[in-house]
Amino acid sequence: MSDRITVVGVGADGWAGLSPEAREELLAAEVLMGSARQLALIPAGTAERVTWPSPLLPALPGLIEAGRGRAVCVLASGDPMFHGIGTTLVRLLGAGRVRVLPSPSSVSLACARLGWAADRVEVVSLVRRPAEAVHTAVHDGRRVLVLSADGRTPARVAALLTARGYGASPMTVLERLGGEAERLVSGTAGGWSLTEADDLNVVAVECVAAPGTVPLPVLPGLPDEAFEHDGQLTKREVRAVTMSRLAPVPGELLWDVGAGAGSLAIEWMRAHPENRAIAVERDGDRAGRLTRNAFALGVPGLNVVTGAAPGALGGLTAPDAVFVGGAVSVPGVIDACWRALRPGGRLVANAVTVESETTVAAWHARIGGSHSEMVRLAVSRAAPVGGFTGWRPMMPVTIWTAVKPAGTQEER
């Protein structure tokens, strides 16, 4: 008996919507795994039925091992490889041990019902994620499909949109797509009155910004006013240049050490939905502001560590890039960050005081060659001078960038 597992995508129409091939696999199964809702869509047979426990992920390897040597079919919603169990099984077992028979995804069905081009829609999953994750996709004139966590998700999304100045945005909730009980409910975010929808739903939003709503682009350099802060904030012009030196690549991990308001970590994560960041901040009040900023700006997954570097860095996942801001002159911080940095990774430190500039200058000399670079950035902003306008200079910032040579092996 093969140890390969078959994953069958099932729509809300259940057995009637399955292909002959999918039906054949289900009828031949000795073990059938899925949620209670999914299992109820499949006619009774001889297969042992295993209902997913909660939480599922910790129990999944044991469940798969228990089915070894038998014909196992796993049920999924729609396309198992689109935010589904199929991707988890492939990660655990490898692609060679998983056969996937998909049905149309909820996104495909929603776009078909609405007449939307699927390749021009932003998709945000709120399954096991805070609703604030939708913020990064909200831009005037864009269409967004939200994969809901439950029946209360649409009301949460409507409230967030309204608070952001997008209350005029048309919203449609598509319930039980593809099933006999399919239903579409439409309205606007600001006038949304449906407190709870069917748990199986997708939210479609056509983003419409009210006049004066400040746009929040994903490119670095958000307005300083977008962040709650106490003055410990990398200003937008410096932040944009600093981010260009950090050079975020999709899927990479950033350490933001001495994070303050968390602006660098937040901009890093906004650059791509797969980017990850750990913000280390010793001050508890600032860590709280940092967390609120992360939620307000659409990256609630930011990992905030409250503690002083370098001690707080111990045990953290090795980063692909590091930004050192408020902790530049703290003894041992840059040394610890450099040791932890993956080969080929970037370390960027900003210095505004003589003491911190002395620290980065010494490191610049130590690394040397083409792997280290220093630039000084001086920015002036126009400001009133009596009845006229003049230039008000900000403090110059020295930006040190170092790239860890590939092949470097250092113990943490």
Secondary structure, 3 states (H helix, E strand, C coil): CCCCEEEEEECCCHHHHCCHHHHHHHHHCCEEEECHHHHHCCCCCCCEEEECCCCCCCCHHHHHHHCCCCCEEEEEECCCCCCCHHHHHHHHHCHHHEEEECCCCHHHHHHHHHCCCHHHCEEEECCCCCHHHHHHHCCCCCEEEEECCCCCHHHHHHHHHHHHCCCCCEEEEEECCCCCCCEEEEEECCCCCCCCCCCCEEEEEECCCCCCCCCCCCCCCCCHHHCCCCCCCCCHHHHHHHHHHHCCCCCCEEEEECCCCCHHHHHHHHCCCCCEEEEEECCHHHHHHHHHHHHHCCCCCCEEEECCCCHHHCCCCCCCEEEECCCCCCCCHHHHHHHHCCCCCEEEEEECCHHHHHHHHHHHHHHCHHHEEEEEECCEEEEEECCEEEEEECCCEEEEEEECCCCCCCCC
